Amino acid sequence: MYVTKPFLPPLKELQEYLEDIWTTKKLTKKGNAYHQMQTDKLVGLITNKVT
């Protein structure tokens, strides 16, 4: 039984962000990738918060 089941965007939509993270090797909270995904409205969808 699922208690919650978050919506995740298609993996292809996240691929460019993941590639950038792997290239820069920067895993920071609220860093460049976060801000770019926030601009593109993906953070809210991933964290189950619609912005």
DRENKE-210557 format. One record per residue: residue in three letters; x negated, y, z of N, C-alpha, C in turn; chain. Coordinates in Angstrom, 2 decimals. Each point is the difference from the previous one (the first is absolute). Layout:
N
Ala  X  Y  Z  X  Y  Z  X  Y  Z  A
...
This chain:
51
Met  -0.84  -1.17  0.00  0.84  1.17  0.00  -0.90  1.24  0.00  A
Tyr  0.21  0.88  -0.97  -0.73  1.25  -0.05  0.62  1.00  0.97  A
Val  -0.83  0.62  0.81  0.47  1.10  0.84  -0.01  1.27  -0.84  A
Thr  -1.10  0.21  -0.68  -0.08  1.10  -0.96  -0.73  -0.50  -1.24  A
Lys  0.32  0.56  -1.10  -0.67  -0.36  -1.24  -0.26  1.31  -0.75  A
Pro  -1.25  0.52  0.12  -0.29  1.29  -0.62  -0.02  -0.08  -1.51  A
Phe  0.30  1.10  -0.62  -0.11  0.09  -1.44  -1.45  0.29  -0.33  A
Leu  -0.58  -0.73  -0.91  -1.34  0.26  -0.48  0.07  0.29  -1.48  A
Pro  -0.66  1.06  -0.44  0.01  0.30  -1.43  -0.75  -1.09  -0.76  A
Pro  0.22  -0.11  -1.28  -0.73  -1.00  -0.79  -1.51  0.17  0.17  A
Leu  -0.70  -1.10  0.06  -1.44  0.01  0.21  -0.73  0.83  -1.05  A
Lys  0.50  -0.01  -1.23  -0.65  0.77  -1.06  -0.01  1.50  0.32  A
Glu  1.02  0.47  0.72  0.05  1.41  0.37  -1.08  0.34  1.02  A
Leu  -0.40  -0.95  0.80  -1.01  0.24  1.03  -1.41  -0.28  -0.48  A
Gln  -0.14  -0.66  -1.13  -1.30  -0.45  -0.49  -1.01  1.14  -0.10  A
Glu  0.40  1.15  -0.57  -0.95  1.10  -0.16  -0.47  0.53  1.35  A
Tyr  0.88  0.02  0.99  -0.38  0.47  1.32  -0.99  -0.99  0.65  A
Leu  0.28  -1.28  -0.15  -0.88  -1.02  0.56  -1.37  0.03  -0.66  A
Glu  -0.03  0.20  -1.30  -1.28  0.08  -0.70  -0.82  1.18  0.50  A
Asp  0.64  1.13  0.23  -0.69  1.17  0.52  -0.55  -0.28  1.40  A
Ile  0.79  -0.65  0.84  -0.45  -0.34  1.35  -1.20  -0.93  -0.07  A
Trp  0.05  -1.00  -0.86  -1.12  -0.94  -0.13  -1.24  0.71  -0.53  A
Thr  0.17  0.94  -0.93  -1.13  0.72  -0.58  -0.66  0.90  1.04  A
Thr  0.80  0.76  0.74  -0.55  0.94  0.97  -0.36  -0.67  1.33  A
Lys  0.61  -1.17  0.26  -0.21  -0.72  1.26  0.37  0.85  1.21  A
Lys  1.00  0.85  -0.19  0.47  0.86  1.09  1.38  -0.46  0.44  A
Leu  0.04  -0.57  1.18  1.27  -0.44  0.59  0.30  0.90  1.19  A
Thr  0.64  1.11  -0.26  0.29  0.93  1.07  1.49  0.26  0.06  A
Lys  0.47  0.21  1.20  1.40  0.35  0.19  0.15  1.46  -0.42  A
Lys  0.96  0.25  -0.85  0.26  1.34  -0.51  -1.16  0.54  -0.83  A
Gly  -0.71  -0.87  -0.70  -1.10  0.40  -0.87  0.49  0.32  -1.40  A
Asn  -0.92  -0.01  -0.96  0.33  0.35  -1.38  1.09  -0.87  -0.60  A
Ala  -0.11  -1.32  0.19  0.99  -0.91  -0.56  1.38  0.26  0.61  A
Tyr  0.03  0.23  1.29  1.27  0.29  0.68  0.64  1.26  -0.58  A
His  -0.80  1.06  -0.12  0.55  1.26  -0.50  0.48  -0.13  -1.45  A
Gln  -0.73  -0.75  -0.81  0.43  -0.19  -1.38  1.29  -0.80  -0.05  A
Met  0.09  -1.05  0.82  1.23  -0.80  0.01  1.15  0.82  0.57  A
Gln  -0.27  0.87  0.96  1.04  0.87  0.55  0.52  0.93  -1.09  A
Thr  -0.91  0.55  -0.77  0.38  0.88  -1.11  0.86  -0.76  -1.01  A
Asp  -0.36  -1.25  -0.23  0.74  -0.81  -0.96  1.21  -0.71  0.63  A
Lys  0.29  0.31  1.25  1.17  -0.53  0.73  -0.05  -1.51  0.22  A
Leu  -1.21  -0.58  0.08  -0.10  -1.44  0.25  -0.15  -0.33  1.48  A
Val  -0.55  0.91  0.80  -0.23  -0.29  1.41  1.31  -0.28  0.70  A
Gly  1.00  0.81  -0.23  1.30  -0.18  0.66  0.62  -1.33  -0.36  A
Leu  -0.16  -0.42  -1.24  0.57  -1.27  -0.41  -0.73  -1.18  0.64  A
Ile  -1.31  0.10  0.12  -0.78  -1.09  0.57  0.26  -0.12  1.49  A
Thr  0.10  1.12  0.69  0.19  -0.04  1.45  1.48  -0.07  0.38  A
Asn  0.84  -0.17  -1.01  1.44  -0.13  0.21  0.63  1.30  0.50  A
Lys  -0.62  1.12  -0.34  0.54  1.31  0.32  0.18  0.75  -1.31  A
Val  1.17  0.33  -0.34  0.23  0.74  -1.24  -0.21  1.47  0.30  A
Thr  -0.91  0.64  -0.75  -0.31  1.40  0.24  0.71  0.88  -0.99  A
